[in-house]
Amino acid sequence: MLSLRNLIRSYGDRRVLDVDRLEVPTGATHALVGQSGCGKSTLLRIVMGLLPPDSGEVAIDGQPVTAAGAPHRQIKLRHRIGYVIQDGGLFPHLTAEQNVTLVARQLRWDPYRIDERLAELAALVHFPSDGLARYPLQLSGGQRQRVGLMRALMLDPPLLLMDEPLGALDPLIRARLQADLKEIFQRLGKTVLLVTHDLGEAAFLAGTISVMRDGRILQSGTLRELRDHPADPYVTEFISAHRTAWPE
């Protein structure tokens, strides 16, 4: 579903991303982990089309995003991607319902179809129907994240990009949302690329993990593979700093 080749991005003389290859199969969840500033979010923004690479290629289901050509084709490709960021990234002047349905309304979906999809998504993410008329500041952090997820899923995209979606939540709410996300991923069969600082969260939600440092992917694999057969001393150091994530 998602293929990256020879991606390079620099700011001046500083190279912030240098990824030779990354592939995420259809229906799989893959996590990117590493310290702040290692290039995880930059990679996601390039996949989303929000940031152009200096060179390299991103392809979604065989279609190159980085060479999409005409603006209408780029927009059509982006509609195949759901994007969730920390705290939901909601428009504060719009209600929860208006945030979720914004693009569908711009695409002139039939109102009945919008209402039907909205009810379906609210049930899926366990969001109370009476909260749809509230504005983001009237919602809890966990509720804002659920609205952000509903918005990302509104057009039923095959690919989900999630950039530290649970990073600002307290541990109890975060654990509940992790469980809900895992269930949603499994039920919908979406392809997911997840960015997180939390190795335990990555291991819980994703089948495979890539450890990044200084813009490069040092190693990809399951948590057990990374732990038992590290390809770089930094992989061992990173995993050792997250001992609660180790499998028994």
C-alpha positions in Angstrom: 0.0 0.0 0.0 2.8 2.5 0.9 6.2 2.5 -0.6 9.1 5.0 0.0 12.3 5.0 -2.0 15.4 7.1 -1.5 13.7 10.0 0.3 15.9 13.0 1.0 14.9 16.3 2.6 17.3 19.0 3.8 17.0 22.4 5.3 20.1 24.4 4.1 23.1 22.3 4.8 21.3 20.1 7.3 19.9 16.8 6.0 16.8 16.0 8.1 15.7 12.9 6.2 17.6 10.2 4.4 15.4 7.1 4.0 16.5 4.4 1.5 13.4 2.3 1.7 10.3 1.7 3.6 7.3 -0.4 2.7 4.0 -0.9 4.6 1.8 -3.8 3.2 -1.9 -3.4 2.8 -3.8 -3.7 6.1 -0.6 -3.5 8.2 0.2 -1.1 11.0 3.8 0.1 11.1 5.3 2.4 13.7 8.1 4.9 13.5 9.9 5.5 16.8 12.9 7.6 17.8 13.9 10.8 19.7 12.4 14.2 18.9 13.9 15.7 15.7 14.9 12.3 14.2 12.7 12.9 11.1 9.5 10.9 11.9 7.1 13.8 11.5 8.9 15.1 8.4 8.5 11.7 6.8 4.8 11.7 7.5 4.4 15.2 6.1 6.1 14.1 2.9 3.8 11.1 2.5 0.8 13.4 3.1 2.1 15.8 0.4 2.4 18.7 2.8 6.2 18.8 2.3 8.1 18.0 -0.9 11.2 15.9 -0.8 14.4 17.1 -2.3 14.5 13.7 -4.1 13.0 10.2 -3.9 9.5 8.8 -4.4 6.4 8.1 -2.3 3.9 5.7 -3.9 0.4 4.8 -2.5 -1.0 1.6 -4.0 1.5 1.9 -6.9 0.6 5.6 -7.6 3.6 8.0 -7.1 2.5 10.9 -4.8 5.7 12.8 -5.4 5.0 13.0 -9.1 1.3 13.4 -9.0 1.3 16.2 -11.5 -1.8 18.3 -11.8 -3.3 19.8 -8.6 -6.6 17.9 -9.0 -4.7 14.6 -9.1 -2.7 15.6 -6.0 -6.0 16.4 -4.2 -7.5 13.1 -5.3 -4.6 11.2 -3.9 -4.7 13.1 -0.6 -8.3 12.1 -0.2 -7.0 8.5 0.0 -5.1 9.4 3.1 -6.4 10.1 6.6 -4.2 12.3 8.8 -4.4 12.5 12.6 -2.2 14.7 14.7 -1.8 15.4 18.4 -4.8 16.9 20.1 -6.9 16.3 17.0 -5.8 19.4 15.1 -9.4 20.6 15.0 -10.7 23.9 13.7 -11.7 25.8 16.9 -14.5 27.8 15.3 -16.2 24.6 14.0 -18.3 22.1 16.0 -17.2 18.5 16.2 -19.7 17.6 13.5 -18.5 20.4 11.2 -14.9 19.4 11.7 -15.6 15.8 10.8 -17.8 16.5 7.7 -15.9 19.5 6.3 -14.3 17.8 3.3 -17.4 15.7 2.6 -19.5 18.9 2.4 -16.9 20.5 0.1 -17.1 17.5 -2.1 -20.9 18.0 -2.1 -21.8 14.6 -0.6 -25.6 14.1 -0.3 -26.7 15.3 3.2 -28.3 11.9 4.0 -25.0 10.2 3.1 -23.1 12.6 5.4 -25.5 12.0 8.3 -25.3 8.2 7.9 -21.5 8.2 7.7 -21.3 10.5 10.8 -23.5 8.3 12.9 -21.4 5.2 11.8 -18.1 6.9 12.8 -19.4 8.1 16.1 -20.4 4.6 17.0 -17.1 3.2 15.8 -15.0 5.5 17.9 -17.4 5.6 20.9 -18.1 9.3 20.6 -21.3 10.6 22.3 -23.9 11.9 19.8 -24.7 14.8 22.0 -21.0 15.9 21.8 -21.2 16.5 18.0 -22.7 20.0 18.5 -19.9 21.1 20.8 -16.8 23.1 19.9 -13.3 21.6 20.5 -12.7 23.7 23.6 -15.8 22.1 25.1 -14.4 18.6 24.6 -11.9 16.7 26.6 -8.5 15.8 25.1 -9.6 12.2 24.5 -12.8 13.4 22.8 -10.9 15.7 20.6 -8.7 12.8 19.5 -11.8 10.8 18.7 -13.2 13.6 16.6 -9.8 13.9 14.8 -10.0 10.2 14.0 -13.5 10.5 12.8 -12.5 13.3 10.5 -9.6 11.2 9.1 -11.9 8.3 8.4 -14.8 10.3 6.9 -13.9 9.6 3.3 -13.0 6.0 4.1 -9.3 6.3 3.0 -7.2 3.2 2.7 -4.2 4.8 4.4 -4.0 6.4 7.8 -1.1 8.6 9.0 -1.0 9.2 12.7 1.5 11.7 14.2 1.8 11.3 18.0 -2.0 11.1 18.2 -2.1 10.2 21.9 1.0 12.1 23.1 -0.9 14.9 25.0 -3.2 12.5 27.0 -2.9 11.3 30.6 -2.0 7.6 31.0 -5.5 6.3 31.7 -7.2 8.0 28.8 -4.2 7.1 26.6 -4.6 3.4 27.5 -8.3 3.4 26.7 -7.7 5.1 23.3 -4.9 2.7 22.5 -7.2 -0.2 23.0 -9.9 1.4 20.9 -7.5 2.2 18.1 -6.2 -1.3 18.0 -9.8 -2.6 17.7 -10.6 -0.1 14.9 -7.4 -0.9 13.0 -8.2 -4.6 13.1 -11.9 -4.1 12.2 -11.4 -1.7 9.3 -8.2 -3.3 7.9 -6.6 0.1 7.2 -3.0 0.5 6.4 -1.5 2.6 9.2 1.8 4.5 9.6 2.1 5.7 13.2 4.6 8.1 14.7 5.2 7.8 18.5 7.9 8.3 21.1 6.4 5.5 23.2 7.9 2.1 22.3 5.3 0.3 24.3 2.5 2.1 22.4 4.3 1.2 19.1 4.5 -2.5 20.1 0.9 -2.6 21.2 -0.5 -1.0 18.1 1.9 -2.0 15.3 3.1 -5.3 13.9 6.4 -3.8 12.8 8.5 -0.9 14.0 11.2 1.2 12.5 13.8 2.9 14.8 14.9 6.3 13.4 17.9 8.4 14.2 19.2 11.6 12.5 16.8 11.1 9.6 17.7 7.5 8.9 15.9 4.3 9.5 18.4 2.2 11.5 16.3 -1.0 11.6 12.8 -2.3 11.0 11.2 -5.4 12.5 9.1 -6.7 15.3 10.0 -5.5 18.9 11.4 -8.9 19.6 13.6 -8.8 16.5 14.8 -5.3 17.3 15.6 -6.4 20.9 17.3 -9.8 20.1 19.1 -8.8 16.9 19.9 -5.1 16.9 21.5 -3.7 13.8 23.0 -0.7 15.6 24.0 0.0 19.2 21.5 2.9 19.3 18.6 0.4 18.7 19.7 -1.4 21.9 20.0 1.9 23.8 16.6 3.0 22.7 14.9 -0.2 23.6 16.7 -0.3 27.0 15.2 3.1 27.8 11.7 1.6 27.4 12.0 -1.6 29.4 8.2 -1.7 30.1 7.7 -2.4 26.4 9.8 -5.6 26.4 7.8 -8.8 25.7 7.9 -11.4 28.4 
